[in-house]
Amino acid sequence: MQNQKFQNSFFFIILASIVVLTFFLLKSYIGIIIVSLALAIVFRPVHNKILKATKQKKIVASLVSVFLVILVVLAPLLLIGFQVYREAFGLYVGLSSDNFSQFNDLINSINKTAQSLSPGFSLNLNAQNILSPILNFTVSHLSGLFSGAANLLLNILLGLITLFYFFKEGGEIKKYIAKLSPLSPKNDEDIFVALKKTVNASIKGGLLAAILQGLAIGIGFALFSVPNAALWGAVSVIASFIPGIGIALIVIPVAIYLTISSNFLMALGFLIWAFGTNAVLDFLIGPKLKKGAGLHPLLILFSVLGGISLFGPMGIIIGPMVISLLSVLLKILPEVTEKTSKN
C-alpha cells in the first residue's frame, strides 16, 4: 500500500513536470494553436458541406477548407494590417507639431467654443498627446508581425498546418479530450456545445460585426479624403466594441475635422455615409451575425484589448475565445459542485 502511494506520487510529480516543460516548449505557439482552433470552429459548418461534397475525403476537404480560410480571412487581414502598419509607422516616425497642425487647429477651435460658454475652461490638449499613445500602441503590436518576413511566413505556415489537422482530425481530438476529462460525459458535451456557440457568436457577432463597421467607416474616410484612412478605420474597429457611442467617438471628431479642413458639405456627406452604413449593419446584418450565446459587447471590448496586450494582433480572436470558455465553465460550475457535495 505504501509502495503504491509512492508510485502514484512519483507518477504525478513526473506528469506535472512534463506538463510544465511542455507548456514552455509550446508557449511561443499557443496563440497560433488557439487562433487555428477558433477558425476551425467557425468554419466547421462550411467544412462539413465540403466534406459531403468530396464524398468524405478528409484530406481533400481539409485542404479546400484551409484554402477558403486563406481567401476569406487571411489574405484580406494581411493586406489591411500591412496598410495600417505603414500608415501608423509613417505618422509615428514623423510625429511633430507640424504634422498635426490641422488636428491642433481642431482642438483649439473646440477649446475656444468651450471657453466662450465657460470662461476659464481649457482642454489643455494637443495632437501629440492624443495620437502618440494610439500610434505607439499600433506600431508596437504590429511591428513584430510585419518586421520579419521569414518569421511571419513561418507563423502563417504553422497556423495553416494546425488548421488543416483541426479540420481533418477534429472529431478524434474532441473524443480524446473527452476521454481525458474527469467530468461526466454530459458535462463534457455541455462544454463542447456551449463553447462552439459562444465562440461562433463572439467571433461572428462581435468581431466580424466590428470589422465590418470599421471597414465601412474606413471606406468613408477614403471617399471623403481623410488622411490615413486604413489606420483610423482600424481604430474604429476597436471603438465599435464600446456599446452605444463607440462609432460616434470616431465619426464626430472626423466630421468636425472635415468641416474645418474642407467644407460643411463634405462633413455632412461623411456623417450620412458613416451613420447610414452603421444603421444597415446594426439593424439588417448585425442580428443575423449575433445569433447564439454571445458575450456582452463591453466584455468583448475588454477581452479584445487584453488579448492584444498578451498575444498581439492574434489577441483579437484569442481574447473573446478565452472569455467564452470562462463563461461556459461558470455555467456548468453549479452542477459540478452539486455533484461533488453529494459524493
C-alpha positions as CSV (number, residue, x, y, z in Angstrom):
1,M,0.0,0.0,0.0
2,Q,2.8,2.4,0.9
3,N,4.7,1.4,-2.2
4,Q,1.6,2.2,-4.3
5,K,1.2,5.6,-2.8
6,F,4.9,6.3,-3.5
7,Q,4.4,5.2,-7.1
8,N,1.3,7.4,-7.6
9,S,3.1,10.4,-6.1
10,F,6.2,9.8,-8.2
11,F,4.0,9.5,-11.4
12,F,2.1,12.7,-10.7
13,I,5.4,14.6,-10.0
14,I,6.8,13.4,-13.3
15,L,3.5,14.2,-15.1
16,A,3.3,17.8,-13.6
17,S,7.0,18.3,-14.6
18,I,6.4,17.2,-18.1
19,V,3.2,19.4,-18.4
20,V,5.2,22.4,-17.2
21,L,8.0,21.6,-19.6
22,T,5.5,21.1,-22.5
23,F,4.0,24.5,-21.7
24,F,7.3,26.2,-22.1
25,L,8.1,24.3,-25.2
26,L,4.8,25.4,-26.8
27,K,4.4,28.8,-25.2
28,S,5.5,30.7,-28.4
29,Y,2.9,28.8,-30.4
30,I,-0.1,28.8,-28.1
31,G,-1.5,31.9,-29.9
32,I,-1.3,30.1,-33.3
33,I,-2.9,27.0,-31.9
34,I,-5.8,28.9,-30.3
35,V,-6.5,31.0,-33.4
36,S,-6.4,27.9,-35.6
37,L,-8.9,26.2,-33.2
38,A,-11.2,29.3,-33.3
39,L,-11.2,29.4,-37.1
40,A,-11.8,25.6,-37.2
41,I,-14.9,26.0,-35.0
42,V,-16.3,28.9,-37.0
43,F,-15.7,27.3,-40.4
44,R,-16.8,23.8,-39.3
45,P,-20.3,24.0,-40.9
46,V,-18.7,25.0,-44.2
47,H,-16.1,22.3,-43.9
48,N,-18.9,19.7,-43.2
49,K,-20.5,20.7,-46.5
50,I,-17.2,20.5,-48.3
51,L,-16.6,17.1,-46.7
52,K,-20.0,15.9,-48.0
53,A,-19.3,17.3,-51.5
54,T,-16.0,15.5,-51.6
55,K,-17.6,12.2,-50.6
56,Q,-16.0,12.1,-47.1
57,K,-12.4,12.5,-48.4
58,K,-11.0,14.2,-45.3
59,I,-7.6,15.3,-46.8
60,V,-9.2,16.9,-49.9
61,A,-11.9,18.5,-47.8
62,S,-9.5,19.9,-45.3
63,L,-7.2,21.3,-48.0
64,V,-10.2,23.0,-49.6
65,S,-11.4,24.4,-46.3
66,V,-7.9,25.8,-45.5
67,F,-7.7,27.5,-48.9
68,L,-11.1,29.0,-48.2
69,V,-9.9,30.4,-44.9
70,I,-6.8,31.9,-46.7
71,L,-9.1,33.5,-49.3
72,V,-11.8,34.8,-46.9
73,V,-9.8,35.7,-43.8
74,L,-6.0,35.6,-44.0
75,A,-5.4,37.5,-47.3
76,P,-7.7,40.4,-46.5
77,L,-6.4,40.7,-42.9
78,L,-2.8,40.7,-44.1
79,L,-3.4,43.4,-46.7
80,I,-5.3,45.6,-44.4
81,G,-2.9,45.0,-41.5
82,F,0.1,45.9,-43.6
83,Q,-1.5,49.1,-44.8
84,V,-2.4,50.0,-41.2
85,Y,1.1,49.4,-40.1
86,R,2.6,51.5,-42.9
87,E,0.3,54.4,-42.1
88,A,0.9,54.2,-38.3
89,F,4.6,53.8,-38.7
90,G,4.8,56.8,-41.1
91,L,2.9,59.0,-38.6
92,Y,4.9,57.7,-35.7
93,V,8.3,58.4,-37.3
94,G,7.2,61.9,-38.4
95,L,5.5,62.8,-35.1
96,S,5.8,66.5,-34.6
97,S,3.6,69.5,-34.1
98,D,3.8,70.4,-37.8
99,N,2.5,67.0,-38.8
100,F,-0.7,67.6,-36.9
101,S,-1.3,71.3,-37.3
102,Q,-4.8,70.6,-38.6
103,F,-5.6,68.4,-35.6
104,N,-4.3,71.1,-33.3
105,D,-6.4,73.7,-35.1
106,L,-9.4,71.5,-34.5
107,I,-8.6,71.2,-30.7
108,N,-8.1,75.0,-30.5
109,S,-11.4,75.6,-32.2
110,I,-13.2,73.3,-29.7
111,N,-11.3,75.0,-26.9
112,K,-12.4,78.5,-27.9
113,T,-16.0,77.4,-28.2
114,A,-15.9,75.8,-24.8
115,Q,-14.3,78.9,-23.3
116,S,-17.0,81.2,-24.7
117,L,-19.5,79.0,-22.9
118,S,-17.5,78.6,-19.7
119,P,-14.7,81.2,-19.2
120,G,-11.5,79.7,-17.7
121,F,-12.2,76.2,-19.1
122,S,-9.3,74.7,-21.1
123,L,-8.9,71.2,-22.6
124,N,-5.1,71.5,-22.3
125,L,-4.6,69.0,-25.1
126,N,-2.6,68.8,-28.3
127,A,-2.5,66.3,-31.2
128,Q,0.7,64.7,-29.9
129,N,-0.9,63.9,-26.5
130,I,-3.9,62.3,-28.2
131,L,-2.3,60.5,-31.1
132,S,1.1,59.4,-29.7
133,P,-0.4,56.6,-27.4
134,I,-2.6,55.3,-30.3
135,L,0.3,55.3,-32.8
136,N,2.7,53.8,-30.2
137,F,0.3,51.0,-29.4
138,T,-0.4,50.2,-33.1
139,V,3.2,50.2,-34.2
140,S,4.5,48.2,-31.2
141,H,1.9,45.4,-31.7
142,L,2.2,45.3,-35.5
143,S,5.9,45.7,-35.9
144,G,6.7,42.2,-34.7
145,L,4.2,40.9,-37.1
146,F,5.5,42.6,-40.2
147,S,9.2,43.3,-39.4
148,G,10.4,39.8,-40.1
149,A,9.1,38.3,-43.3
150,A,10.6,34.9,-42.6
151,N,9.1,34.7,-39.1
152,L,5.7,35.9,-40.4
153,L,5.8,33.3,-43.2
154,L,6.7,30.6,-40.6
155,N,3.8,31.5,-38.3
156,I,1.3,31.6,-41.1
157,L,2.5,28.2,-42.3
158,L,2.3,26.7,-38.8
159,G,-1.2,28.1,-38.4
160,L,-2.4,26.7,-41.7
161,I,-0.9,23.2,-40.9
162,T,-2.6,23.3,-37.5
163,L,-5.9,24.4,-39.0
164,F,-5.6,21.5,-41.6
165,Y,-5.3,19.0,-38.8
166,F,-8.1,20.5,-36.8
167,F,-10.3,20.1,-39.9
168,K,-9.1,16.6,-40.7
169,E,-9.0,15.2,-37.1
170,G,-11.3,17.5,-35.2
171,G,-13.7,14.7,-34.2
172,E,-10.9,12.4,-33.0
173,I,-9.3,15.3,-31.0
174,K,-12.7,16.0,-29.4
175,K,-13.1,12.4,-28.4
176,Y,-9.6,12.2,-26.9
177,I,-10.1,15.4,-24.8
178,A,-13.5,13.9,-23.5
179,K,-11.7,10.7,-22.7
180,L,-9.0,12.6,-20.6
181,S,-11.6,14.8,-18.9
182,P,-12.6,13.8,-15.3
183,L,-16.0,15.4,-15.9
184,S,-19.1,13.4,-16.8
185,P,-19.9,12.8,-20.5
186,K,-22.8,15.2,-20.2
187,N,-20.6,18.0,-18.7
188,D,-18.1,17.4,-21.5
189,E,-20.7,17.7,-24.1
190,D,-22.2,20.8,-22.5
191,I,-18.8,22.4,-22.6
192,F,-18.2,21.5,-26.3
193,V,-21.7,22.7,-27.4
194,A,-21.6,25.9,-25.3
195,L,-18.0,26.7,-26.4
196,K,-19.0,26.2,-30.0
197,K,-22.0,28.5,-29.6
198,T,-20.1,31.2,-27.7
199,V,-17.1,31.2,-29.9
200,N,-19.3,31.4,-33.1
201,A,-21.4,34.2,-31.6
202,S,-18.4,36.1,-30.2
203,I,-16.4,36.0,-33.4
204,K,-19.3,36.4,-35.8
205,G,-21.5,38.7,-33.7
206,G,-18.7,40.6,-32.0
207,L,-15.5,40.6,-34.1
208,L,-16.9,40.2,-37.6
209,A,-19.6,42.9,-36.9
210,A,-16.9,45.3,-35.6
211,I,-14.6,44.6,-38.5
212,L,-17.4,45.3,-41.0
213,Q,-18.2,48.5,-39.2
214,G,-14.6,49.6,-39.2
215,L,-14.3,48.7,-42.9
216,A,-17.3,50.7,-43.7
217,I,-16.0,53.7,-41.8
218,G,-12.6,53.3,-43.3
219,I,-14.1,53.4,-46.8
220,G,-15.9,56.6,-45.8
221,F,-12.5,58.0,-44.7
222,A,-11.0,57.2,-48.1
223,L,-14.1,58.5,-50.0
224,F,-14.0,61.9,-48.1
225,S,-10.2,62.3,-48.3
226,V,-9.5,61.8,-44.6
227,P,-5.7,61.1,-44.2
228,N,-4.6,57.6,-43.2
229,A,-8.0,56.0,-43.8
230,A,-6.8,52.4,-43.0
231,L,-5.3,53.4,-39.7
232,W,-8.4,55.2,-38.4
233,G,-10.6,52.5,-39.8
234,A,-8.7,50.0,-37.6
235,V,-9.2,52.4,-34.6
236,S,-12.9,52.4,-35.5
237,V,-12.9,48.6,-35.2
238,I,-11.9,48.8,-31.5
239,A,-14.2,51.8,-30.9
240,S,-17.2,49.9,-32.3
241,F,-17.0,47.5,-29.3
242,I,-18.0,50.3,-27.0
243,P,-21.7,50.0,-26.6
244,G,-23.9,52.7,-28.0
245,I,-21.4,55.5,-28.5
246,G,-18.3,53.7,-30.0
247,I,-18.6,54.8,-33.6
248,A,-19.7,58.3,-32.7
249,L,-16.4,58.8,-30.8
250,I,-14.6,58.5,-34.1
251,V,-17.2,59.8,-36.6
252,I,-18.0,63.2,-34.9
253,P,-14.4,64.4,-34.4
254,V,-13.7,63.5,-38.1
255,A,-16.8,65.4,-39.2
256,I,-15.6,68.4,-37.3
257,Y,-12.1,68.0,-38.9
258,L,-13.7,67.9,-42.4
259,T,-15.8,71.0,-41.6
260,I,-12.6,72.9,-40.7
261,S,-10.3,71.5,-43.4
262,S,-12.7,71.2,-46.3
263,N,-16.3,72.3,-46.0
264,F,-19.6,71.6,-44.4
265,L,-21.0,69.6,-47.3
266,M,-18.0,67.1,-47.1
267,A,-18.7,66.7,-43.4
268,L,-22.4,66.2,-43.9
269,G,-21.7,63.6,-46.6
270,F,-19.4,61.8,-44.4
271,L,-21.9,61.8,-41.5
272,I,-24.6,60.4,-43.8
273,W,-22.3,57.7,-45.0
274,A,-21.0,56.7,-41.5
275,F,-24.3,56.6,-39.7
276,G,-26.1,55.1,-42.8
277,T,-23.8,52.2,-43.1
278,N,-23.7,51.7,-39.3
279,A,-27.6,51.6,-39.3
280,V,-27.6,49.0,-42.1
281,L,-25.0,46.8,-40.2
282,D,-26.8,47.2,-36.9
283,F,-30.4,46.5,-38.0
284,L,-30.0,44.3,-41.1
285,I,-26.8,42.4,-40.9
286,G,-25.9,42.6,-37.2
287,P,-28.9,40.5,-35.9
288,K,-28.0,37.6,-38.3
289,L,-24.4,37.6,-37.1
290,K,-25.3,37.8,-33.4
291,K,-27.4,34.7,-33.1
292,G,-26.3,32.4,-30.3
293,A,-24.9,32.7,-26.8
294,G,-22.6,35.7,-27.4
295,L,-20.8,37.8,-24.9
296,H,-21.8,41.3,-23.8
297,P,-20.2,43.9,-26.1
298,L,-18.4,45.6,-23.2
299,L,-16.9,42.2,-22.1
300,I,-15.8,41.7,-25.7
301,L,-14.1,45.1,-25.7
302,F,-12.0,44.3,-22.7
303,S,-11.3,40.8,-23.9
304,V,-10.1,42.2,-27.2
305,L,-7.8,44.8,-25.6
306,G,-6.5,42.3,-23.1
307,G,-5.9,39.7,-25.8
308,I,-4.0,42.2,-27.9
309,S,-1.8,43.2,-24.9
310,L,-0.9,39.5,-24.3
311,F,-0.9,38.0,-27.8
312,G,-0.5,40.9,-30.2
313,P,-2.9,41.1,-33.2
314,M,-4.0,37.5,-32.7
315,G,-5.4,38.6,-29.4
316,I,-8.4,40.0,-31.3
317,I,-9.6,36.3,-31.6
318,I,-7.9,34.8,-28.6
319,G,-9.3,37.3,-26.0
320,P,-13.0,36.7,-26.7
321,M,-12.4,33.0,-27.0
322,V,-10.8,32.7,-23.6
323,I,-13.7,34.7,-22.0
324,S,-16.1,32.5,-23.9
325,L,-14.6,29.4,-22.3
326,L,-14.7,31.0,-18.9
327,S,-18.4,31.8,-19.3
328,V,-19.0,28.1,-20.4
329,L,-17.2,26.8,-17.3
330,L,-19.1,29.2,-15.0
331,K,-22.4,27.9,-16.4
332,I,-21.7,24.3,-15.5
333,L,-20.0,25.2,-12.2
334,P,-23.2,24.8,-10.1
335,E,-23.9,21.4,-11.5
336,V,-20.3,20.2,-10.9
337,T,-20.2,21.5,-7.3
338,E,-23.6,20.0,-6.6
339,K,-22.4,16.5,-7.7
340,T,-19.1,16.9,-5.7
341,S,-21.0,17.8,-2.5
342,K,-23.3,14.8,-2.9
343,N,-20.4,12.4,-3.4
